[in-house]
Amino acid sequence: MSMPLKFQFQFAGVDFSRPSSPYRKWLRIGLMSLAAVLAIITYVIYLHHITHRAQPVMHMVPAVPAVPTVKVPKPTAPAPATAAMMATATATGATATRLADAVKPQVIAVGNVLVEAVEHVATATKATMTAPVLPVTRTPVAEPVMVPIATPRPVSIKPATPRPLRVRTDQDRLLMAGQTAMASVIELADKYPDAYGFQAGDFLSDAKLGAPMEIYTIKEGVREGYVKGQPIKPLLKPAAKWVFPVMMGSHICCMVQVERSGHDYVPGKGSKSLAMAWSKIQEQWPAAAGFHPLLVVNPEVPGYYFTVPELPEQNLTDTVEMFYLHPDPSPAEVILASWR
């Protein structure tokens, strides 16, 4: 075209055919660039809305600590120059629309690239936001403490002394046999208390076992050679028999006998009559007066005898004599003569 290139635009009654100033030229370029950028952003938002409309995704947004409120200053009235620029932008809106149509293919290509970038950023943001955030806790670390260890002093250990074995003596075994004999008497006395010297109101559990009294005998050859007036006490020998008084308080209820057989002590029966006779002997010849009666037996003759060595006449008397009205001790030669 030979004629100079001229464009005439009629917009809102303004004629742009006359040459423009540099200021107006740069203003038009800025407005066109702004319109292009706005169009691109609008297109990107539209494509993003279409691609993500079918499958809405809900993300768990972690709790964000409250942000302190910041006071925003109130907007002030636009300056006069800014108002003029806004009016000019409104006047050139149609021109920007025509330019956007001209560059539409290039904008679409750029938009596709931007959409892919935005989707990549959204995917990365989704993965970052959905990943669980674990609280970081600080585990206290125990510091080693140096504790002084006391060195034990050497202790001299003495060898343990072997405990001596306890051996039951003859006296222990004798006492055990007496307790066994008493237990048998108490068991029978529970049914027949009077037969063993107990009264109706006695508590059998209160019965006690007295000290043992040894019983003596006179050998057969000594009995035959006895002479009247000869002392009896030197002739007495242990008979391997004992009697225990079963007492209820100070009262002798009965006597239980224990006999030695070899190395054993055999419990015997209880005798109420012997207890009664012995009580009378102690009453007539008490120990407080200096008398010490002794029990004597003859293995070949049943029953018990007694002698009081402190009497002036040597005596040996059957315990049955004590049940008479006026008991008297018998001469020793008479009894010993009856044993021959």
KAVENBEL-V31652 format. One record per pair of residues at least 12 apart in sequence whose ideal C-beta (glycine too) atoms are under 7 Angstrom apart, sorted by the first residue. I is the first residue (numbers start at 1). J is the second residue. Records with the same first field share a line. If there is no record, write none. Layout:
I: J ; J
This chain:
11: 91 ; 94
12: 91
27: 88
28: 92
31: 89 ; 92 ; 96
32: 96 ; 99
35: 96 ; 99 ; 100
36: 100 ; 103
39: 100 ; 107
40: 107 ; 110 ; 111
43: 107 ; 111
44: 111 ; 114 ; 115 ; 118
47: 111 ; 115
48: 115 ; 118
59: 126 ; 129 ; 130
60: 130
61: 129
62: 133
173: 265
174: 212 ; 242 ; 258 ; 265
177: 258 ; 265 ; 266 ; 267
178: 209 ; 212 ; 244 ; 256 ; 258
179: 209
180: 267
181: 244 ; 256 ; 258 ; 267 ; 268
182: 209 ; 244 ; 246 ; 256
184: 267
185: 246 ; 254 ; 256 ; 270
186: 204 ; 207
189: 204
190: 204
195: 272
196: 253 ; 254 ; 270 ; 272
197: 253 ; 254 ; 272 ; 275
198: 248 ; 253
202: 248
206: 248
207: 246 ; 247 ; 248 ; 253
208: 247
209: 244 ; 246
210: 244 ; 245 ; 247
212: 242 ; 244
213: 242 ; 243 ; 295
214: 238 ; 242
215: 239 ; 241 ; 242 ; 243 ; 295 ; 297
216: 236 ; 237 ; 238 ; 239 ; 294 ; 295 ; 296
217: 237 ; 239 ; 296 ; 297 ; 298 ; 299
218: 235 ; 236 ; 296
219: 237
222: 235
223: 336 ; 339 ; 340
224: 340
226: 333 ; 336
228: 333
229: 314
230: 314
231: 314
232: 307 ; 309 ; 314 ; 316 ; 332
233: 309
236: 294 ; 296
239: 297
240: 259 ; 260
241: 257 ; 259 ; 297
242: 258
243: 255 ; 256 ; 257 ; 274 ; 295
244: 256 ; 258
245: 275
246: 270
252: 275 ; 278 ; 279
253: 275
254: 270 ; 271 ; 272 ; 275
255: 270 ; 271 ; 274 ; 275 ; 278
256: 268 ; 270
257: 269
274: 304 ; 319
277: 319 ; 322 ; 323
280: 322
281: 293 ; 306 ; 322
285: 308
290: 310
291: 308 ; 310
292: 309 ; 310
293: 306 ; 307 ; 308
294: 306 ; 307 ; 309
296: 316
298: 339
301: 339
303: 318 ; 319
304: 319
305: 317 ; 318 ; 319 ; 335
306: 319
308: 329
311: 329
313: 331
314: 332
315: 329 ; 330 ; 331 ; 332
316: 330 ; 332 ; 335 ; 336
317: 329 ; 330
